[in-house]
Amino acid sequence: YLASNTLRAYLERSDGRASLKDEVIAANRELRQAMLRNGIDLNVKHELWASCIAVARVDGDSVSFAQLGDCMAVARYEDGRIVVLTENRVVGVSARAKAKRARDRENGLPVEDESHFDELYPKLVYNRAHMANSPEGYGVANGTDEAADHIQAGVVETKGLTHLLLVSDGMFHPDLPLEATMEQIVNDGFEPYVERVEAAERAKRLNPDDRSAVLLSW
């Protein structure tokens, strides 16, 4: 939680004058400084403090949003439309990482045999070291300058908007799209929805991830 709390604290101090994307870039720089103050070696990429992020700011008749990683932003409108505003670029990263390793071996680069990555920990180390904030990888706030290139940001008008959902990947239902997540949370509330997610994860023997969500309503 070191990274997420550092980012949150910085964004909560924001005066709202800069664009939300620029605020996230600045928060990521603050994360870098926090790691330096705590003696973190920034050259060891898999040990960097890291967090995905989804943040929104209401500015009168519009809402700005910004995102890194697999935290998502979803909008719901009076006419029933539900629009997923961001792309989850963490999806499929393991397959892309495996393909990258294969290409690197073909090009003579020193990469362990693929059997080395049968265990979870080596996969995670590799992804953090080689896929985080890379063109074929995924975006994450980890204090590196490259994170700025992966921020997804935009603005939606509040006219016709009924809800805006910011949600972490632990809230994703394994069998349902995010549009269904939005509807179930709006109609039934967070607790019944989370109970369904937990039941579905148990049925599939999936490990739970962090569950965080904010629902803005108009």
N, C-alpha and C positions, 0 to 999 in steps of 0.2 A: 504493500500500500504506500510505500515511500514515494513512488513516482506519481500516483494518482492524487495523493494528498498535496504534493508540491504543486502540481498543476492546478488543482482546485483552489488552493490558497491564493495563487497568483491571480487567477481569473476572478475570484471574488473581490479582489482589490481594484479591478479594472474600473476606470472612470467612463468607459463606453465611448470614448472619442475615436479610437482607432477601429478599423474594421475587425470583425470577429476573427477572420483568418490571421490578421496581423497579431491579434492578441494571443492566439494559440501558438504562433511562431515565437512570440516573446516568452510565453509560458514554458515552451520547450527549451529556450535559452536559459531560463531560470533553473530548469531541471538540470541542465548541464552544469551550471555553477554550483548547485546543491551537491552534485556528485563530486565535483572537484574539492569542495569544502570538506567532504567526508572521505577523501583519499581514494576514490574509485579510479582505477586505471581505465581511461577512455579508449585505450587501444584494444582492450579485451571486450569485444562487442557483446558476447553472450552474457557478460556480467553487468551490463549497463542497466540502470533502473529504467523500466519501460512500462508504458500504459497506453491502452487504446483510449479514445476519448470521443464523446459526442456532447456538444454544448450548443445552447441556443440563447439568444438575447432578443427580447421584445423591444422594438423601437417604434412606438406609436402605431402606425398602420401596417407595419411589417415585422417579420421575424427573421433574424439572421441565424444561420446554423453553420457549424463546422464539425468535421469528423476526421478521425484517423483510426484505421484498423477495422475491427468488427463490432464496434458500438455503432448503432444505427439511428437514423432520424426518419420518422414516418409521419405524414400529414393526413388528416381526415377532414373532408369538406361536407357542407350542408347537403349537397346533392348525393351523398353516399360514396363519393369517390375516395379511395385511399391511395396515396402516392408514397412509395418508398423513395425518399429523397437522396439516399446515399447508396453506394455500392459496397458490399462486403468483399473486400479484396483479399481477406484471409482465406476465404473458401477456395479449396483446391491448391493451397500453397504446398502441401506435402508432395503432391504429384508434380508440381512445377519444380520443387527442390530436387526430387529424384531425377527428373529430366535434365536439370542443370548439372548434377553430379555426373550423369552419363556422358554429357557433352564434354565436361571438363576432363574426364578420364580419356576420352577419345583424342583430346587435344594435348595429352601428355601431362596434365596438371596433377599434382599429388592429392588424390582423394581416396579415402579408405574404401575398401570393398563394400558393396551395398549391404552385405550381411551385418556390417557394423551398425547400420541404422535400423536394424530390426527392433531394437529397444527404443523406448520413448525418449529417454534423456538425450542420447546422441542426436536424435532428430531435432529436439528442441534447441540444443546447442547450435546445431548447423543452421537452423532457420533464423535464430537470433543473430548469428554471425554473418550469414551470407544472403539472407532473404529480406531481412528487415530494411525497409526504405530503399530497396533495390528496384530497378525497372520491372523485373519479372516477379517481384515478391509482394510485399504488403507494407502499408504505412503504419507507423507506430511512433508515439512520442517517446524518444529515448535520448534526447539531448543532442543528437547529431543534426548538422545543417541539412542533410538530405531529407529529413522529415518534412520540411516545408514544401517539397515538391509533391508530396502525397496527400496533402490536406484537401479534402473535398468540402467546398463551402458554397453557400448560396443564400438567397433571400426569397421568402414567400410573403405575399400579402395576407393580412389577417382577415380581409373581406372574404366571407364565405367559409372561412376556416373554423372548424369546431374543436379540433384537438391536434396537438403536436406531441408525439411520443419520442422520447430519447431512451434507448434501451441497450443493455449490454448483452453479449452472446449467451450468457447463462439464462436469459429470459426467452431464448428462441425455443419454440416447440419443435421437437425432432420430426414431427409429421406434418406440420402446418407452415404455410408461408407467413411472412410478417403482416400481410393484410389481415389475416385471421387473428393474429396476435393483437393487433390494434382493436378489432371489433370485440373480441372477448374481454379485453381489459376495460374498454369503454362500457360495455354492457354489464359485466359481472364484477369488475373490480380486480385488484391485483391478487388478493389471496386465493380466490377460487382458480384463477388462471395458473398461478404458480403450482397449486396442488395438481392440476392436470399435467403441467410440464414434469413435475417430479414423478408422477405415476408413469408417464410415457418413458422417462429416462430409466426408471426401474425395470420396466418391461423389456427395454432394449439393452439393459446392463450398461448404460452410459454413465460416465462420471460427471457429476454436476459441476458447473462452472459458476463464477461469481454472478449473482443476480442483482442487477441495479436497473432502476427505471424511474423516469420522471414523466408525468403526463400533464401537459399544459392544456387548459380548457378555455373556450371563449363562449 
